[in-house]
């Protein structure tokens, strides 16, 4: 399937499951994340075919350094998965939450561009088929109460991937937008609201890789959550908002159950999509 892959957010959840699938298939895999022990456990599965990197995905120079090393050691990838992401509640009236929004945009949106950028020219020059994969979210399809920062970051990502896909149409590279619903990962562990269609990370990883191999440009995980979201979108906005307002909100930074946001919370372990 794929022989050379780069995965950000490989520390846990979907990223770790993707790495395990690819390494089991014999692929060389760049493991990018902030939790070195978690990455080391993955690398130990195939030490000769993997390499650990711990940059901040929103830091362009650090991502360039990572890419240069991987290209020199293992060559040009045929699969780059920008999976690193963070989530958390957001309240516009609280000035402290502006820092949350800024950091979320840096990781969830800018981090995808800084992941793709250093590999794009080498992949184009290789003249071999390749795939660029951005992990967005169904939450990017419509804003939700108390989740404005996350929804905005994923909506922006969906638009960015649309633009990149159009630019690369004449090339041998494909661009794939992944829109998960609810996956059983660290990002959803603190949720107290209903999570219809909750999917195990391993099953999601299998479906994602299969869909990319089949050249599907838009992949919803699981598909039924996409149908539900589209059905709800047919309701008048006031009705839709009333339904969402009746649900508990995602914990905000420093609240019980909140997932840590690297670069925002002090010395907290990172969360990955």
N, C-alpha and C positions, 0 to 999 in steps of 0.2 A: 504494500500500500504506500506508505511513506518511509523514506530511508534516513532523512535528516531533518530533525524538528527542533524548534525553539519554543519553549513554553514559559510564559511569565505567570506568576501566581501559582507556582508548582508546589507550594508548601502543603496544601491541603485541599480538601473538597474536590471540586471538579478538576483543578489543575493536577493534583496528585493522581487522580484516576486516569486522566489523559496520559500522564507520563508513564504510568504502569502499563497501560495498553500498548503504547508505542514501543516501550522498551521490551515488552514481551514479544513484539513482532519483529524484533531485531534492529530497530531504528537507533540511530545515534541521536541523543537528546540533550539539549542544553537546558538545565534546570535552573530557572531564574526565580528568586524569591528572597525573603528576608529571614526566614527561619532556617538557619544552617543545619541544625540537627535533623529536622524533617527532610531537608534536601539530601543530606548525607545518607539517610536510610534508603532513599530512592536510588541514589548513585551507587550504593553497595550492590544493587541488583544487577548492575552491568557497568562496573567501573571503567572498563575499556571503551565503553560507548557513551559515556555521560561526562558532564562537567558541571560544576556548581558555580553559580554567580549570585551575588547578593547586592545588586545596585538598587537605588530608588528608581522605579520605572519612570518617574516624571523628570528625572535628571538626565538631560540629553547627553552630556559628556560621559557620564557613567555608562549609559546604554551604548554609546559608541565604542567605549573601551571593551565592554562585554562582547559586542558583535565582532570587533576586530580579532579578539582572541579566539572566538568560536570559528570564524572563517579561516583563520590561520591553522587551527588544529584539526578541524573536522570538515571544512569546506562549506560550500553554499547550501543552505537549507532548501528543502522543497515544501516545507510547512512551517509557518510562523503563527503561533497562537497567542494573541494578546488577551490573556485571561485575568491578569491581576486586577483586583477590584475591591472596593470597600463600600459599606452601606451603613446607614444610620438615620435616625429621625432628624428632623430639621424644623426649627421654629423661627420664622422671619422676625418676630418681635424681640427675640433675644440676640443682642449684638454679638455674644460669644459664638453663636452658631454660624456667623459669617465665615469664621475660620474653618468650620466644618465644611461648609459649601466649597470654599476655595480649595481645600485639600482633596475633597471628593472629586472635583473637576480635574485637578492635577493628576490624580491617579487614574480615574475611570475614563477620562477623555484624552487629555494630553499624553498620558502614559501609553495609549495605543499608538499614537503617532510616533512617539519616541522609540517604540518597539519596532515598528515597521521600517522606519526611515533608514537605518544603517544597513538593512538587508535588501532594500528594494532594488538599488542599482545592481548589486551582484546577482540577484535573482533574475533581473531582466537581461543582464549580460550573459548569463549562463545558457540562455535559449532553451532551457528545460522547463516543463510544466511545473508550476508551483502554486501554493495557496496561502493567502493571507486571511487569517481568521480573527474576527473581533467578537468578544463575548459581551453582548449588550444585555438587554432584559426586556421582558414584556412590560416592565414598569416604565420603559421608555416610550411606550405607545400612548400613554395618557398620564397626566399628573394625578397624584393621589395625596389626600390630606396628610400633613405631617411628614411627607416624604419628598418635598420639593427639590432638595439638593440631589438626591439619588436619581429621581426621575429626570431631572434636567441633564444630569451627566450622561445618562443612558440615551436620552432622546438626541442629545448632541452627537453621541457616538454613532447612532444609527444614521444620522445625516452625513457625518464624516465618511462612513463606510460606503454610503450611496455615491458620494462624490468620487472617492477613490476607485470604486468599481467602474464608474463611467470612464474615468481617465485610463484605466487599464484594459478596457474592452479590446483594443487592437492587439494586445499582447498575449503571451502564453500564460499569464498569471490570472488567477481567479480570486475574488474577494467574497468572503462569506460572513454574513451577519447572523450571529447566534442569539436567540431570544429565549433564555430559560424562564420558566415560571418559578416555582419553588423547588429548590434542590436541598437535600438534607446535608447542609454544610455549616461551617462556623457562622456564616452570615445570617442564617435563619434560626440558629439555635436559641436566640433570645426572643423570637417572635411569640407573641401571646394571642395572635389573631388566627383565624382559619386560613389554612394553606392548601387549597384544593389542588389535586394533582401532584402532591409532593413526590418527588422523584429521587431515587438513590443516585449518588454521584457516579457510581460505576456504570449504571445503565445509561445515564446521560452522556458519559464519555463515549461509550460504544455508539450511541445514536449520532453523536456529533461527528465522530471520525468517519462513520459510514456515510453520513450525509455529505460531508466535504468530498469524500472520494467519489461520490455520485454527482458532484458538481452542483449540488443544491445551494443556491445563493442565500436563501433565507431558511433558517432552521429553527423551529420552535420546539422547546423541550419542556414537557411532553406536548404533542400536537393538540391534545384536548384542551390544554390551558389557553392556547391561542384561540380556539373556537369560542371558549367561554368569554375571553376578553373582547373578542369581536362582537359577540352577542350583546354584551353589556354596553358596548360603544354605540349600539343602535338606539339605546334609551335616550330620552331627553337629558341634557346635562344636569338639570336639577334632580332628576330621579337618580341618575348615576351617582351624583355627589352625595345624596342622602344615604344610599346604600353604603358607600365608603365611609361616611362620617360615623356610621354605626359600628365600625370595626375598631378594636384597640389599635393604637399607633405603635410604630416601631420605636424602641427605646432610643433616646438621644444620647450623645456622648456624655459619659459620667453617670448615666442612669443605670440602674440594675438591669442586667441582661444585654447591655449595649456591647457590640463587637468593637475591638480596638481599631483605631485608625492610625496607621504608622505616620509619624511626623507630626501628629497632633497630641496623642497621649504619651506620657512619659514611660519609656522603656517597656512598652507593652508589646506582646507578640503580635505579628501581623495576621490579618485575615485575608483569605483569598476566595475568589468566586468559586 
